């Protein structure tokens, strides 16, 4: 699983299980993710990469710059994913 900054992932474990998140930083000891609401850009959550499911979406730096733009982009992606399932 190749994660890059801006990758959209789905949490597989923890209190945020099932939530769409964006990768903001990748380090040796984990991946930092945020969603713009519960986890703002200023306070990303450190997650184990094994607890994340990668999607086919990658957000631009413009979309991950502010909480408002990040929340909007993730909402559009989650709505489009749900409509494809139905």
Secondary structure, 3 states (H helix, E strand, C coil): CCCCCCEEEEECCCCCCCCEEEEEEEECCEEEEECCCCCCHHHCEEECHHHEEEEEEECCCCCCCCHHHHHHHHHHHHHHHHHHHC
